[in-house]
Amino acid sequence: MSKKNGIEALSRRAFLASAATVGASALAAPAFAQSALDTLINAPRRGNWDDQFDAKAASRTATAMVSNTPILGPQSVASAQQAIMQYQQIAAAGGWPEVNPGDQRLQLGVSSPSVQALRQRLAITGDLPREAGLSNAFDSYVDGAVKRFQARHGLPADGVLGEFTLKAMNIPADVRLQQLNTNVVRLQTFPEDLGRRHLMVNIPAAYVEAVEDGSVATRHTAVVGRLSRPTHLVNSKIYEVILNPYWTAPRSIVEKDIMPLMRKDPTYLEKNAIRLLDGKGNEVAPETVDWNGEAPNLMFRQDPGKINAMASTKINFYNKNGEYMHDTPQQGLFNKLMRFESSGCVRVQNVRDLTNWLLRETPGWSRQQMEQVIATGVNTPIKLAAEVPVYFVYISAWGMPDGIVQFRDDIYQMDGNAELALDTTAGMEQPVQ
């Protein structure tokens, strides 16, 4: 993904059905706008966001968004309620102005009247510090504020106002407030004590948190299910790690994917080291199957190896949907903004770090021993000495104790507003030029 051309990712649903008008009065009456900004900037409920900014350190803003505080925990509901109060105040004050750069590309070094509206927009949500003022210059303050905004919305923090950053900025304040209200109800369903050691997979954010003693021990980028094959919400326990796993294709993948591929290329199974096994474990020759008919009642099992769909690792937890967490040979998927491409299972970046954490309290499984076993290519199931609770959750908006508010796309269209949802049907979009 090139920062020079500013391509932010695959596609998103068009966030805006029409231009937001909540900031029109601020643009029409600068004095009133400044007064409203002063009120919001000085509001005690905003937290200490300004303390993270200075002109020399603006480039560190994306890093500042990373916290060791887990999304789920004793403070999660209170933090979300604090965010709700902040956005209630913003909405009551008229929201924020629309950022409309027209044909001009807004980035570091540009001077334009549109930058003033951008500054107003970023100041209202605390991304831009008060001392930055409301000039027309896209300076280091604005660059840092845009990066901070992008990091809070799960976008590449490149400081360029690309198509998706602009659309995220122009979602109205009352819609964001609605999103927070929807998600605080979800947060209230979880107990404060989730287990001393537990795992959380946040589906809209497409990442994994391993939490120990109330702090995030390791965090991982993930790939989760697409809208047509969603990852299910789960409250379960991880009981097993398998090194060098076999991969058994689910019936849905056999029917929807493998059968059509075999009709096009009869050597597909052989090329991908997939064997057919009957109910007694006997291997069945692919040429004896009618690939133009219904899917055969056979097991489609892929041998361990580099091309295995789960690569080095499979993590099993109790669930009725046949889903699991795993490694992948397609590491490039983790570099995408849109990581909603699986058939329901969760692919985990740097999964060996996560596996090492899971096995730390299982005697005899040091990182060195785990790596040695992976190198042999031998299928090796390992039962955890103590099962680890795992929670697959759907949290698309949340607050943190330090006052930072995070938003993500409503990828499964569960938040009740089409402006927040994700479009997986459109193609690559270019940044605003």
C-alpha positions as CSV (number, residue, x, y, z in Angstrom):
1,M,0.0,0.0,0.0
2,S,1.7,3.2,-1.1
3,K,1.5,6.3,1.1
4,K,2.3,8.4,-2.0
5,N,-0.8,7.7,-3.9
6,G,-2.8,7.5,-0.7
7,I,-4.8,4.4,-1.5
8,E,-6.4,3.6,1.8
9,A,-7.8,0.1,1.1
10,L,-10.4,-1.9,-0.7
11,S,-13.9,-0.6,-0.5
12,R,-16.2,0.9,2.1
13,R,-19.9,1.6,1.9
14,A,-20.5,5.2,0.9
15,F,-20.6,6.7,4.4
16,L,-22.8,9.6,3.5
17,A,-26.1,9.6,1.8
18,S,-25.9,13.4,1.5
19,A,-23.5,16.1,2.7
20,A,-23.6,16.7,6.4
21,T,-25.1,20.1,7.3
22,V,-24.4,20.1,11.0
23,G,-21.5,22.6,10.6
24,A,-23.1,25.0,8.2
25,S,-23.7,27.6,10.8
26,A,-20.2,27.4,12.0
27,L,-18.9,28.1,8.5
28,A,-21.3,30.9,7.9
29,A,-20.6,32.7,11.2
30,P,-17.0,32.4,12.2
31,A,-17.4,34.3,15.5
32,F,-20.2,31.9,16.6
33,A,-18.1,28.9,15.4
34,Q,-15.1,30.1,17.5
35,S,-17.3,30.5,20.5
36,A,-18.7,27.0,20.0
37,L,-15.2,25.6,19.6
38,D,-14.0,27.3,22.7
39,T,-16.8,25.7,24.7
40,L,-16.0,22.3,23.4
41,I,-12.3,22.6,23.6
42,N,-12.5,23.7,27.3
43,A,-15.1,21.1,28.2
44,P,-13.7,19.0,31.2
45,R,-15.3,15.8,29.8
46,R,-12.9,15.8,26.9
47,G,-10.1,14.4,29.0
48,N,-6.4,15.3,28.5
49,W,-6.1,14.8,24.7
50,D,-4.3,18.2,24.2
51,D,-1.5,17.0,26.4
52,Q,-0.4,14.5,23.7
53,F,0.2,17.2,21.2
54,D,3.0,19.6,20.3
55,A,4.2,20.7,16.9
56,K,7.5,18.7,17.1
57,A,5.8,15.5,18.2
58,A,2.8,15.4,15.9
59,S,4.2,12.3,14.1
60,R,3.9,10.3,17.3
61,T,0.1,10.6,17.4
62,A,-0.8,7.2,15.8
63,T,1.4,5.5,18.4
64,A,-0.4,7.4,21.2
65,M,-3.6,5.7,20.2
66,V,-2.3,2.3,21.3
67,S,-3.1,1.4,24.9
68,N,-2.5,-1.5,27.2
69,T,-6.0,-1.1,28.6
70,P,-8.3,-3.7,27.1
71,I,-11.5,-2.9,25.3
72,L,-13.4,-5.2,27.7
73,G,-12.8,-4.7,31.4
74,P,-14.0,-3.0,34.6
75,Q,-13.7,0.5,33.1
76,S,-15.2,-0.2,29.6
77,V,-18.8,0.8,30.4
78,A,-17.8,4.0,32.3
79,S,-15.4,4.9,29.5
80,A,-18.1,4.5,26.9
81,Q,-20.5,6.6,29.0
82,Q,-17.9,9.3,29.2
83,A,-17.6,9.2,25.4
84,I,-21.4,9.4,25.1
85,M,-21.5,12.5,27.3
86,Q,-18.8,14.1,25.2
87,Y,-20.6,13.4,21.9
88,Q,-24.0,14.5,23.4
89,Q,-22.4,17.9,24.0
90,I,-20.9,18.0,20.5
91,A,-24.3,17.1,18.9
92,A,-26.1,19.7,21.1
93,A,-23.7,22.4,20.0
94,G,-24.4,21.7,16.3
95,G,-22.0,19.0,15.5
96,W,-19.1,19.7,13.3
97,P,-18.6,21.4,9.9
98,E,-18.5,19.4,6.7
99,V,-15.0,19.1,5.3
100,N,-15.2,19.6,1.5
101,P,-11.8,20.1,-0.2
102,G,-13.4,20.0,-3.7
103,D,-10.8,19.1,-6.3
104,Q,-7.9,20.0,-4.0
105,R,-5.9,17.4,-2.2
106,L,-5.4,18.3,1.5
107,Q,-2.1,17.3,2.9
108,L,1.0,18.7,4.7
109,G,2.1,22.0,3.1
110,V,-1.2,23.0,1.5
111,S,-2.8,26.3,2.2
112,S,-6.5,26.5,1.5
113,P,-9.8,27.9,3.0
114,S,-10.9,24.2,3.3
115,V,-8.2,23.7,5.8
116,Q,-9.9,26.0,8.2
117,A,-13.0,23.8,8.2
118,L,-10.8,20.8,8.6
119,R,-9.2,22.5,11.7
120,Q,-12.6,23.2,13.1
121,R,-13.7,19.6,12.6
122,L,-10.6,18.1,14.2
123,A,-10.7,20.6,17.1
124,I,-14.3,19.7,18.0
125,T,-13.3,16.0,18.6
126,G,-10.1,16.9,20.4
127,D,-7.8,15.7,17.6
128,L,-6.4,19.2,17.1
129,P,-5.0,21.1,20.1
130,R,-6.4,24.5,20.9
131,E,-3.1,26.4,20.3
132,A,-3.1,25.3,16.7
133,G,-5.7,28.0,15.8
134,L,-7.9,28.2,12.7
135,S,-5.6,29.2,9.9
136,N,-5.7,28.0,6.3
137,A,-2.3,26.2,6.6
138,F,-2.1,22.4,6.6
139,D,0.9,22.4,9.0
140,S,2.4,19.9,11.4
141,Y,-0.4,20.4,13.9
142,V,-3.0,19.5,11.3
143,D,-0.9,16.6,10.0
144,G,-0.7,15.2,13.5
145,A,-4.4,15.7,14.1
146,V,-5.4,13.9,10.9
147,K,-3.1,11.0,11.8
148,R,-4.7,10.9,15.2
149,F,-8.2,10.9,13.7
150,Q,-7.2,8.1,11.3
151,A,-5.8,6.0,14.1
152,R,-9.0,6.4,16.1
153,H,-11.0,5.2,13.1
154,G,-8.9,2.2,12.1
155,L,-7.5,4.0,9.0
156,P,-3.9,4.1,7.9
157,A,-2.3,7.0,9.7
158,D,-0.7,8.7,6.7
159,G,-1.9,12.3,7.3
160,V,-3.5,12.4,3.8
161,L,-7.2,13.2,3.5
162,G,-8.1,10.2,1.3
163,E,-11.6,9.2,0.3
164,F,-12.3,7.0,3.4
165,T,-10.8,9.5,5.9
166,L,-12.9,12.2,4.4
167,K,-16.1,10.1,4.6
168,A,-15.4,9.1,8.2
169,M,-14.9,12.8,9.1
170,N,-18.2,13.7,7.6
171,I,-20.4,11.2,9.4
172,P,-22.6,13.5,11.4
173,A,-22.1,13.8,15.2
174,D,-25.6,12.5,16.0
175,V,-24.9,9.3,14.0
176,R,-21.7,8.8,16.0
177,L,-23.6,9.4,19.2
178,Q,-26.1,6.7,18.1
179,Q,-23.3,4.3,17.4
180,L,-21.8,4.9,20.9
181,N,-25.3,4.4,22.5
182,T,-25.7,1.1,20.6
183,N,-22.3,-0.2,21.7
184,V,-22.5,0.7,25.4
185,V,-25.5,-1.6,25.6
186,R,-23.3,-4.4,24.2
187,L,-20.6,-3.6,26.7
188,Q,-23.0,-3.8,29.5
189,T,-23.7,-7.5,28.8
190,F,-20.1,-8.5,29.8
191,P,-19.1,-9.2,33.4
192,E,-16.3,-7.2,34.9
193,D,-14.3,-10.4,35.6
194,L,-13.6,-12.0,32.2
195,G,-10.8,-14.2,33.6
196,R,-7.2,-13.5,34.7
197,R,-6.0,-14.6,31.3
198,H,-8.4,-14.3,28.4
199,L,-8.6,-13.5,24.7
200,M,-10.9,-11.0,23.0
201,V,-11.6,-10.9,19.2
202,N,-13.2,-7.6,18.2
203,I,-14.8,-8.4,14.8
204,P,-15.4,-4.8,13.5
205,A,-11.9,-3.8,14.5
206,A,-10.5,-7.1,13.1
207,Y,-8.0,-7.5,15.9
208,V,-7.2,-9.8,18.8
209,E,-6.3,-8.8,22.4
210,A,-4.6,-11.3,24.8
211,V,-5.3,-9.9,28.2
212,E,-3.5,-10.8,31.4
213,D,-4.1,-9.3,34.9
214,G,-6.2,-6.5,33.4
215,S,-3.6,-5.4,30.8
216,V,-3.2,-6.2,27.1
217,A,-0.2,-8.6,26.9
218,T,-0.2,-8.9,23.1
219,R,-2.3,-7.5,20.4
220,H,-2.8,-9.0,16.9
221,T,-4.2,-7.8,13.6
222,A,-6.8,-10.3,12.3
223,V,-8.8,-11.3,9.3
224,V,-12.4,-12.1,10.1
225,G,-15.5,-13.3,8.2
226,R,-17.0,-11.5,5.3
227,L,-20.6,-10.3,5.4
228,S,-21.9,-13.3,3.5
229,R,-20.0,-15.7,5.8
230,P,-19.7,-13.8,9.1
231,T,-17.7,-14.7,12.2
232,H,-20.1,-15.6,15.0
233,L,-20.2,-14.0,18.4
234,V,-18.7,-16.5,20.9
235,N,-18.3,-16.8,24.7
236,S,-16.2,-19.9,25.0
237,K,-12.8,-21.4,26.1
238,I,-9.7,-22.2,24.2
239,Y,-8.7,-25.8,25.0
240,E,-6.2,-26.8,22.4
241,V,-3.4,-25.6,20.1
242,I,-2.4,-27.7,17.1
243,L,1.0,-27.2,15.6
244,N,1.3,-28.2,11.9
245,P,-2.5,-28.8,11.7
246,Y,-4.4,-30.7,9.1
247,W,-7.1,-28.5,7.5
248,T,-10.5,-30.1,7.0
249,A,-12.6,-28.1,4.6
250,P,-16.1,-27.3,6.0
251,R,-19.1,-28.5,3.9
252,S,-19.9,-24.9,2.9
253,I,-16.4,-24.4,1.4
254,V,-16.6,-27.8,-0.4
255,E,-19.9,-26.9,-2.0
256,K,-19.2,-23.2,-2.7
257,D,-15.5,-23.3,-3.5
258,I,-13.9,-26.6,-4.1
259,M,-16.5,-28.2,-6.3
260,P,-16.5,-25.4,-8.8
261,L,-12.6,-25.4,-8.8
262,M,-12.5,-29.1,-9.4
263,R,-14.8,-28.7,-12.4
264,K,-12.3,-26.1,-13.9
265,D,-9.1,-27.9,-12.9
266,P,-9.3,-31.7,-12.0
267,T,-5.8,-31.4,-10.5
268,Y,-6.8,-28.8,-7.9
269,L,-6.8,-31.2,-5.0
270,E,-3.4,-32.7,-5.9
271,K,-1.9,-29.2,-6.3
272,N,-3.1,-28.2,-2.9
273,A,-2.3,-31.4,-1.0
274,I,-5.9,-32.1,-0.3
275,R,-6.9,-35.8,0.2
276,L,-10.4,-37.3,0.1
277,L,-11.2,-39.7,3.0
278,D,-14.3,-41.8,3.6
279,G,-16.0,-42.5,6.9
280,K,-13.4,-45.2,7.8
281,G,-10.4,-43.0,7.0
282,N,-9.7,-44.7,3.7
283,E,-8.3,-42.4,0.9
284,V,-10.6,-42.0,-2.1
285,A,-9.2,-41.2,-5.6
286,P,-10.5,-37.8,-6.9
287,E,-11.1,-39.3,-10.4
288,T,-13.8,-41.6,-8.9
289,V,-16.0,-38.6,-7.9
290,D,-18.5,-36.9,-10.2
291,W,-17.6,-33.3,-9.8
292,N,-20.5,-32.1,-11.8
293,G,-23.0,-33.6,-9.3
294,E,-23.6,-32.9,-5.6
295,A,-20.7,-32.6,-3.2
296,P,-19.6,-36.1,-2.1
297,N,-20.0,-37.2,1.5
298,L,-16.3,-37.3,2.0
299,M,-13.7,-35.5,4.2
300,F,-11.6,-33.0,2.3
301,R,-8.4,-32.9,4.4
302,Q,-5.3,-30.9,3.5
303,D,-1.9,-32.1,4.7
304,P,0.3,-30.0,7.0
305,G,2.8,-27.8,5.2
306,K,3.5,-24.3,4.0
307,I,0.5,-24.2,1.7
308,N,-1.9,-25.5,4.3
309,A,-4.8,-23.1,4.8
310,M,-3.9,-22.8,8.5
311,A,-0.1,-22.8,8.0
312,S,1.7,-23.5,11.3
313,T,-1.0,-23.2,13.9
314,K,-4.7,-23.9,14.7
315,I,-6.3,-22.7,17.9
316,N,-9.4,-24.6,19.0
317,F,-12.2,-23.4,21.2
318,Y,-15.6,-24.8,22.0
319,N,-18.3,-23.7,19.5
320,K,-21.1,-25.1,17.4
321,N,-20.1,-23.3,14.2
322,G,-16.9,-25.2,13.5
323,E,-14.9,-21.9,13.7
324,Y,-11.3,-21.6,15.0
325,M,-8.3,-19.2,15.0
326,H,-5.3,-20.0,12.8
327,D,-2.2,-18.9,11.0
328,T,-2.3,-18.3,7.2
329,P,0.2,-18.6,4.3
330,Q,-1.3,-15.4,2.9
331,Q,0.4,-12.9,5.2
332,G,-0.2,-10.1,2.8
333,L,-3.9,-10.1,3.9
334,F,-2.9,-8.4,7.2
335,N,-1.6,-5.3,5.4
336,K,-5.1,-4.6,4.0
337,L,-7.4,-2.1,5.5
338,M,-10.4,-4.3,4.7
339,R,-9.7,-7.6,6.5
340,F,-13.1,-9.1,6.2
341,E,-12.4,-12.0,3.8
342,S,-12.6,-15.3,5.7
343,S,-15.3,-17.8,5.7
344,G,-15.9,-17.3,9.5
345,C,-12.7,-18.4,11.0
346,V,-10.2,-15.8,12.3
347,R,-6.7,-15.6,10.8
348,V,-4.2,-14.1,13.3
349,Q,-1.0,-12.2,12.4
350,N,2.1,-13.2,14.4
351,V,0.1,-16.1,15.6
352,R,3.2,-17.8,17.1
353,D,3.5,-15.0,19.6
354,L,-0.1,-15.6,20.6
355,T,0.5,-19.4,20.7
356,N,3.5,-18.8,23.0
357,W,1.3,-16.8,25.3
358,L,-1.4,-19.4,25.3
359,L,1.1,-22.2,26.1
360,R,3.1,-20.3,28.7
361,E,1.3,-22.1,31.6
362,T,1.4,-25.5,29.9
363,P,4.5,-27.3,31.1
364,G,7.1,-28.3,28.6
365,W,6.2,-25.8,25.9
366,S,8.7,-23.1,25.6
367,R,8.9,-20.9,22.5
368,Q,12.0,-22.8,21.5
369,Q,10.3,-26.2,21.7
370,M,7.2,-24.9,19.9
371,E,9.4,-23.6,17.0
372,Q,11.3,-26.9,16.8
373,V,8.0,-28.9,16.5
374,I,6.7,-26.5,13.8
375,A,10.0,-27.1,11.9
376,T,9.4,-30.8,11.8
377,G,6.0,-30.4,9.9
378,V,4.5,-33.1,12.2
379,N,0.9,-32.7,13.2
380,T,1.0,-32.1,17.0
381,P,-2.1,-31.4,19.1
382,I,-1.4,-29.8,22.5
383,K,-4.0,-29.6,25.3
384,L,-3.8,-26.4,27.4
385,A,-3.1,-27.1,31.1
386,A,-5.7,-24.5,31.9
387,E,-8.4,-23.5,29.3
388,V,-8.4,-19.8,28.4
389,P,-11.6,-17.9,28.1
390,V,-12.2,-16.4,24.7
391,Y,-14.8,-13.7,23.7
392,F,-15.7,-12.9,20.1
393,V,-17.4,-9.5,20.3
394,Y,-19.0,-6.9,18.1
395,I,-17.8,-3.5,19.4
396,S,-17.7,-0.8,16.7
397,A,-17.4,2.2,19.0
398,W,-15.8,2.5,22.4
399,G,-14.1,4.9,24.8
400,M,-10.9,4.5,26.8
401,P,-10.2,5.8,30.3
402,D,-7.8,8.4,28.9
403,G,-10.7,10.0,26.9
404,I,-9.8,8.6,23.5
405,V,-12.9,7.5,21.5
406,Q,-12.5,4.8,18.8
407,F,-14.9,4.1,15.9
408,R,-14.9,1.3,13.3
409,D,-17.1,0.3,10.4
410,D,-20.3,-1.6,11.1
411,I,-19.2,-4.4,8.9
412,Y,-22.1,-6.7,9.6
413,Q,-24.7,-3.9,9.5
414,M,-25.7,-4.4,13.1
415,D,-25.6,-0.8,14.3
416,G,-28.9,0.3,12.6
417,N,-27.5,3.0,10.3
418,A,-26.4,2.5,6.7
419,E,-23.9,5.3,6.9
420,L,-21.8,3.2,9.3
421,A,-21.8,0.0,7.3
422,L,-19.2,-1.4,5.0
423,D,-19.6,-2.0,1.3
424,T,-17.6,-5.1,0.1
425,T,-18.9,-4.9,-3.5
426,A,-17.2,-1.8,-4.9
427,G,-13.6,-1.7,-6.1
428,M,-10.5,0.2,-5.1
429,E,-11.0,3.9,-4.5
430,Q,-8.5,6.7,-4.9
431,P,-7.8,9.5,-2.5
432,V,-9.3,12.9,-3.0
433,Q,-7.0,14.8,-5.4
